[in-house]
Amino acid sequence: MDIDTNSDFPIAIDYQLEDVENFQAKKSSESTGIKLPATQSNQKILNTFHNTSVEDLTPNEFFKGMRRIVIEANGDEIFIGKALPKKAFRKANKPTSYEIDAFGNNGDWIIDMKELTLFEILKDLQLIFDKNTIINSWNFDGTDENLPYVFAPVKYAAPLDLQDNNDKSYHIKNFRPSLSKYFITYWAFKMFGYKIKSDFFDSSFYRRQVLLWTFGNFLTSGGTKYDIHKFLAKSDIERRFEEMDDFVDLNVRDTPTPCFDNNNTVPGGDYRGNDEHGGGTDMVWQYKTPHYGPLEVTFSLQLFYDYKIDLSSIVELNVFWYQKNASGMVQKQQNQIFDHQAPTVGSTEGSDVANVFFSTLVQPNDEVICKVKLRVKESKTATVARCTLKVDQFQIEYFKIPLGGNVSFDSYLPFQKHKFLDFLRGEVDLYNLSFQTDPVNKEVLIEPTHEYSITHDQSQKKKGYFNGNVIDWTYKEDISKESHVEIYNNNAREFVFKFKDDSNDGALKIVQDRYKITLASGKYLFSERFKAEKKEYENRFYSPTMHFNVDDFSDVTGQAPQIICMVPENISNTSSGESQNTFSPKTAYYKGRVSGVGGWRFKDNDGSITTYNDFPYLFAVNYKKGGENDPILSYTDEKIGDSGSYVLGRGLIKRFFWQRLAIMNDGRQLNTYMDMTNKDVTNWFHRERIAIHGELFELIKIDGYKALKDTSTGCLLRKWVPVSERENKNTYPSEKSILTDAVEVLTEPISNTDNTIIDKVFDTQYNRLMCLYTDIPR
């Protein structure tokens, strides 16, 4: 677009790493309020939107929407992103100027990803659900795009051993896939032409992390694409029968509402020929296209009956189920509802609704036929022998993917409820992530903002977004303008880190109610200049991940393995025996097949059992000995090991947030002016620390850079200070609270290491992310 070079340069570019007041909000580059002249070229590009009589008839109203923008100055591309037309100015019905807003760098992909869901990312994923797939998945390490999942044992509502209703083995049908967080992110950015640049994401620490299956049942397909094959049919009226012994026509139809037939499968229709909406003695469903391979389907029949017989008369009611394929028709099941004979003197009667279920494995084009047979035999002296019948409901309850069946992730519609950017916000909140984008090379840099540790050893730090390199801007500072140093204190004194609550997680609720605490939560106490308030830093996607020890496996190696558990608070939330388990998203780390943490038994569908002395180990916190060196996906420090040999494992606050908290607690921010060039701005990532007279700062904000104006630009820099013993003293729950289960309350004023006075400090009570074996419904 044309700009007016005769007036003040209309384009000012702002850069901001994050919101100064809320570091959960990640920022980028933007240029708002760009004023542009109403040249013929600009009018054409903006579709003369100053004229309200001109309609935008393009698909999705292209001219009103986000447009690609590149801002060049002296041959340098200093801004790349998206632009949105905002205002048109006119005088005497003629355009005078236009105003647009532009959003660059991170905004280039954030805008495009606004409506992206996990469903769009995962829908092309397919696998064969069988024993080989499960065992092979135990090799998952997050580096193979063809293996973006792992089937590790997790305790859900059903017994671990489905067949025997106990926990002595883990049944194959209990497995659900935990999904690679790395590949979810990788695929999302790839969809929009971007690649990830991240040492942190490439580490084993992150590559082995997974999104647990919290999206309802896995093999049962309620609310999925299989619903195209569902139907509901019923009788229109009650029908009365006397003196007969045959299959009965109950006029079961798929009309009117609320009946339905999603795929014209002729539920209730007679496969030998009847009208298209039902009727006849044969209630028929056919597995028509679209076909999804073999499916296990469960039907239900609600049959109302009312009978009365006397003087030795007989009434008998049965339901028959048949399956028909190219080889013929076979009877699969018979359900006798009742078989009664009246006394020789007097009568008997009954009225009820019988609920009958039938499950079978169907192949494409198979038919399932349900028939009701009634026998009413009057005695020679009978005065009454009759039975009234009506089908209240004939339908498919649910489909299940059988062993050996094809699992297609485009069937899991619950993924549509989770947006990718919400998932990414959860990752930001776990690991203190910062982002910046190189839109020229289509790279997105993602790293923890500051130095971090992925093990217990705090001396072994890895470089974060600020990579430790230094650029000296001492002689860039415009000393002709007044600058000022500001002490940051716009925060609450108690800063609490926590996960989202999960009201569906019964194990989590039991433990939190028992101890009246918030599990996996930690806090940092700022100095007394901050507000005497409490502020919560809540993870915007993830809820806590619970564990328990499976005592039933302790006989395998002498040690009970620790597994993740997710059981609903309302254990009676079932549908025909199928628990509908849906939880808030949870994260975990897969360590691989590990020895020394317990063994287990794997039961196949045929009842055969394989015993393993190692364990496909999946956890958020490894509470076994040595677990302090594994990832600890909890904000609080954790008590690791066995009684008598407990050690402290460092949580997310100490591993990823300490450096940030130290800088915030120090609080010095420099507002000054710098003589910046295009090269300074097109250093897209701004990862280096800025040295001014030997002091180190972090560049947080550039305010209004004008490329073609010979003027200095306002910058906000925060003073870098190292982590000290103060951070350890100010992080709770304390080591004493964790390792001795004692909460220390200091009521007398004491001096802190920086000579500030703490009036009263309340330590935080601690409990592991572990529930008791007896807390788990069996």
Steps between C-alpha positions, in 0.01 A plus 500: 500500500607859446616716790517877518872574507437875523350473846623350824593134439174314572637162608622436856589146604462374856665186635420331828621163627218467753255704702701675770216461751407142405775283360250225406393730214755472220533790259675571172531783247217726395436828325160645567337812367699509173365799306514463121396740223198419283697450180341306215726205578400500868132530411530197275680294763241589764200461265402866556354407839440870568200461270229313691313422178787278381445145617773244558370200301819297520502166686520558877501878435870499412543880493364540854715227647864447593743565216865421456730799564872560452654834602827583327736786582819564304482147361458335840186303583446637850150367556316193368159388613128570467312828451138589564322803346356712780385848391427698185495881515307705245397856425225608261447129433855468373762287679784685670687226684484151642614345827616140549635291788784256443611203710834337431744228601305274741180664385556351154420149625295577812231662286489203263489251786225674692238233420735203454393200711677183601256319273641672190852408609433136591224397259735329252656279766414129464610177666404134529389423854664172588763354730789565261410869468488534879832324561676686217378832642708439812799609288356853487758772563341789311748494211306287248218677317354158419473417871335808658332307784562246773262245653615492863287364789270761654224432751157615384162423657481139383689223685850446362397144415168542326413132468542393861399838648825534696842661472727195481586579138458782251253418224584597144170686456593740781783655297465851362762698307689784660586749225831671427490866600798570275333370184170674579698827501719403204199408282309815597780733388569289193139551388574874468843467343704555815769290664597501867841611618547380857774323693247442777246333273775285351610374841407154626339678794234644269494248216390225741212702640145407409145626519311236694178354360230703677252519212247236603500136405754392243358186343140601557404757243225714647494847347718401204467462124352153557182674612406515130390138544280558804121495505201506733173325419186414697142377471232756427231326709455207735382178332290232669538131420295189584543130412814498293852352474704703256720803439301819543484822299529784751512766228842625609587808298767771481237775486373730645732717716686426725572195285776535242705307247833670439603291201180355355581162651127413513477435875183312573448422131435150369800393292263280297314809396279757670464875490822700535446618855427170675231254588507123462614229738870558432673799656805540277818706507762482225865610515488719192765734364699683623685193625759522778615139498378245756304647790357358819148636526262485798124526449234557761131417495251638749189287476183587692268211581173459686335157527225317685422126486282267706400134546828333382548727197861564385684814391864503386707789363843473330732732309716352223807658345636398158793608288497479121793527261587364155517146641148506641316575825596360840317523831739666748303544823166425664371693799205352682301777664258267681319165475193486725210263552191602693389292798223243442276723704533876476716728285844665477602827342803727455612825349855636459764618256768247404844634408691272266856555371677326215865543397660359188792555263384629163676526168402747225155428351402260780140511623379455858139390544298512821172304523247473782319167536183468708319185601150534649324165553153506646374209707164351411342664803681834473308822533805723431836442327649808340826699475555861398841596356674818394862579413586815694851516358709308250842653439876467485652576839861532388770369271831359615817450305591131532847361546665513162268782396608824341515804728453822306540816704261695281229310688582667834288811480577602863836625365300781341436645846871568559670782313867473419581845638348396834728196496795728419406735786517201732856432382590866556372475855689178573842607380508883501518498119563801281446524124630702211463452128726545202233548231757514221643153564167380649653397832339522844742512790358339816709477816455539876554872561801459727766247593338177614585158637344174378656297783535540874844657462450878496863554405434339161297774334399515135470825307152638461344753265755746635800298391777668703652685205552872549463802269652825619255789448688745723564736209153452350332668795373847416625691800350823370161370612391444854479138608376356827535192717180355639468250784246235406253423779172454316442148619364314800748399767387136500528358150333156483569254218227241449329274249138522389261307718334192352155447647470168313809347662376305802848400623618862493190615685533232770859591585448877484193475723681270741791737558322825409778606266556571131721225362807578287480866601792716613551865585768766494510784753614838366651774715287730714478779240248287310128504578391298801281282278497156342509450123450170325699394197269226376592268216259579220471143365623230736361351820697291754594141416432244774680168567469191718697183569350179360539266794352213296819499288741508796548121489663518154830656613431579865420863422166657409525710183375859502246588231288801410135483598195687371168391640179703487357647817161355406589136441139426402533716188456205264309410187434130452813413695719752315646774721508838331827630642591854402750707697679831475823460300797354687867468419754226571848374413570158350835365617489175300514140617663536841635230730503532877163675534281189508356251255152424369278258310357570154178311415405447136140475385519120488590489871871427449728689741856623443702598807759780475770581754542850357234766459399747222541787744273803460480768768475868582724444804712189555474443875730198484861523617700719260191679371645840590708485181198429280260768375276624782182642347382668817546860607591399854811310601425132555590238761685225315599154622395270779446550870828564675678610182289785366667770289367826358427509128489844342171599336421730211539823702861430587592345165340754266378812684764588761700732275187689397387531862842629606485771231143594599595516866794730420262700282726762339380604154675748274288720272737665254551590133721319251629600156373189325548386142307267275753229581419532868130451426548212255698315763164326535567309820669758729652214702814677614533688826571868457809644667492866600810623685576142602156426646281232343139552395230311311320680217127471566348773287573728202256786480429659161804434279481715183727361233544810287512758776828608652380476858569281799249238612361437847602166655413319821773283649493307826810450712639147507604366841617148588299249701603506865420323826211745534304304235539179700379665821204658324369185329232292673414239613835489673731202516397450862131494412558249220742258661367506858130573430535792745365842409708777654325821600721797583322755713792716609648757260822372346757647267521362150834468316442838332435662843128547430261410778253216467215551745346156470572208273263210458663192360298281267377151580614228261375167376611280216300459180416154630175350618458192715424165344175503694404835339468332160162349410540137395 
